[in-house]
Amino acid sequence: MTDPIADMLIRIKNAQRIRAENVDLPHSVIKESIAKIMVEEGYLAKYGSLKRMDKKFLRLALKYRQDNKGVVVGLKRISRPGRRVFADSHSLPRVQAGFGTAILSTSRGVMSDESARSQKVGGEVLCHIW
């Protein structure tokens, strides 16, 4: 797999389309950091890790609105292995006019655009969620 973050985003999108409660994906530290931010921002209900046959997995509990539509309306991978996208603290993107979230990988760890703005750090823009 060349882009595990894109795989994570597509699995979330596909699981919400079929109204699944949970989605399991191979564990990595960066995926767990992204899941943590998505829980903090209210896009996922919760996340946890589990071990199956000596392999570690990340289980994401999806969140739905009262009309049974997913909370996550859209996901977009910005920085890819073939094209890295960086932003400094002054030019951080605003997703959907502030109604969405950009997730960045900074020198202080993976964080949302809002916390990166408050700490005045820039970094690699991993994805947009709205």
Secondary structure in CASP SS format (residue, H / E / C, confidence):
PFRMAT SS
TARGET T0000
AUTHOR 0000-0000-0000
METHOD secondary structure of the structure
MODEL  1
M C 1.00
T C 1.00
D C 1.00
P H 1.00
I H 1.00
A H 1.00
D H 1.00
M H 1.00
L H 1.00
I H 1.00
R H 1.00
I H 1.00
K H 1.00
N H 1.00
A H 1.00
Q H 1.00
R H 1.00
I C 1.00
R C 1.00
A C 1.00
E C 1.00
N E 1.00
V E 1.00
D E 1.00
L E 1.00
P E 1.00
H C 1.00
S C 1.00
V H 1.00
I H 1.00
K H 1.00
E H 1.00
S H 1.00
I H 1.00
A H 1.00
K H 1.00
I H 1.00
M H 1.00
V H 1.00
E H 1.00
E H 1.00
G C 1.00
Y C 1.00
L E 1.00
A E 1.00
K E 1.00
Y E 1.00
G E 1.00
S E 1.00
L E 1.00
K E 1.00
R E 1.00
M C 1.00
D C 1.00
K E 1.00
K E 1.00
F E 1.00
L E 1.00
R E 1.00
L E 1.00
A E 1.00
L E 1.00
K C 1.00
Y E 1.00
R C 1.00
Q C 1.00
D C 1.00
N C 1.00
K C 1.00
G E 1.00
V C 1.00
V C 1.00
V C 1.00
G C 1.00
L E 1.00
K E 1.00
R E 1.00
I C 1.00
S C 1.00
R E 1.00
P C 1.00
G C 1.00
R E 1.00
R C 1.00
V C 1.00
F E 1.00
A E 1.00
D C 1.00
S C 1.00
H C 1.00
S C 1.00
L C 1.00
P C 1.00
R C 1.00
V H 1.00
Q H 1.00
A H 1.00
G H 1.00
F C 1.00
G C 1.00
T E 1.00
A E 1.00
I E 1.00
L E 1.00
S E 1.00
T E 1.00
S C 1.00
R C 1.00
G E 1.00
V E 1.00
M E 1.00
S E 1.00
D H 1.00
E H 1.00
S H 1.00
A H 1.00
R H 1.00
S H 1.00
Q H 1.00
K C 1.00
V C 1.00
G C 1.00
G E 1.00
E E 1.00
V E 1.00
L E 1.00
C E 1.00
H E 1.00
I E 1.00
W C 1.00
END
